[in-house]
Amino acid sequence: MPPFDFTIHARDMLAERKIPEDWVWRVLNDPDETHIGDDGNMHYTKVIQERDGRILHVVVNPNVQLNRIVTLFFDRRLTRTK
């Protein structure tokens, strides 16, 4: 796995949204889905059972020296599992 770096915004979102950092690593190391967005950023998603099966979405800018984690959030637009 390539090295990753959190932006200040992403670190703020970890705290504000009460998302444990190890969940982010789980998404990046073993995503359920990935795709490249229109903005060129890489989007990783994974179901987090500990959060009632909600889907954690992590956005990474791969176009910098370190892959920069831009933001992360639980994506309400994506379907949950039961």
C-alpha positions as CSV (number, residue, x, y, z in Angstrom):
1,M,0.0,0.0,0.0
2,P,1.4,3.4,-0.9
3,P,1.8,6.0,1.9
4,F,-1.1,8.3,2.7
5,D,-1.2,11.7,4.4
6,F,-4.3,13.4,5.9
7,T,-5.2,16.9,5.0
8,I,-6.1,19.2,7.9
9,H,-9.7,19.0,6.7
10,A,-9.7,15.2,6.8
11,R,-8.2,15.2,10.3
12,D,-11.0,17.7,11.4
13,M,-13.6,15.4,9.9
14,L,-12.3,12.4,11.8
15,A,-12.8,14.3,15.0
16,E,-16.1,16.1,14.1
17,R,-17.7,12.9,12.7
18,K,-16.3,10.7,15.4
19,I,-14.7,8.3,12.9
20,P,-11.9,6.2,14.2
21,E,-8.7,6.4,12.1
22,D,-8.5,2.6,11.9
23,W,-11.8,2.6,10.0
24,V,-10.1,4.8,7.4
25,W,-7.2,2.4,7.0
26,R,-9.7,-0.5,6.7
27,V,-11.4,1.3,3.8
28,L,-8.1,2.1,2.1
29,N,-6.6,-1.4,2.6
30,D,-9.7,-3.4,1.8
31,P,-12.4,-1.3,0.0
32,D,-15.7,-2.7,-1.1
33,E,-15.6,-0.4,-4.1
34,T,-13.2,2.1,-5.7
35,H,-13.6,4.6,-8.6
36,I,-11.9,7.6,-10.1
37,G,-14.1,10.7,-9.8
38,D,-14.5,13.4,-12.4
39,D,-12.0,15.5,-10.4
40,G,-9.3,12.8,-10.8
41,N,-9.6,11.9,-7.1
42,M,-9.8,8.2,-6.0
43,H,-12.9,7.3,-4.1
44,Y,-12.9,4.3,-1.7
45,T,-16.0,3.0,0.0
46,K,-16.6,0.3,2.5
47,V,-19.5,-0.9,4.8
48,I,-18.7,-0.3,8.4
49,Q,-20.7,-2.8,10.5
50,E,-19.9,-1.1,13.7
51,R,-21.8,2.0,12.5
52,D,-25.0,0.1,11.6
53,G,-23.8,-0.9,8.2
54,R,-23.3,2.6,7.0
55,I,-20.9,3.2,4.1
56,L,-17.7,5.1,4.8
57,H,-16.5,7.1,1.8
58,V,-12.8,8.2,1.7
59,V,-11.6,10.6,-1.0
60,V,-7.9,10.5,-1.9
61,N,-5.9,12.9,-4.2
62,P,-3.3,10.6,-5.8
63,N,-1.7,13.4,-7.7
64,V,0.6,14.6,-5.0
65,Q,3.9,13.1,-3.6
66,L,1.9,11.3,-0.8
67,N,-1.6,10.1,-1.6
68,R,-3.5,12.8,0.3
69,I,-6.7,11.9,2.1
70,V,-8.9,14.9,1.2
71,T,-12.1,14.1,3.1
72,L,-14.1,11.3,4.6
73,F,-17.8,10.9,5.4
74,F,-20.6,8.4,5.8
75,D,-22.3,8.5,2.4
76,R,-26.1,8.6,2.7
77,R,-26.5,8.4,-1.1
78,L,-25.1,4.8,-1.1
79,T,-27.2,1.8,-0.2
80,R,-26.7,0.3,3.3
81,T,-26.5,-3.4,4.0
82,K,-28.6,-5.0,6.7
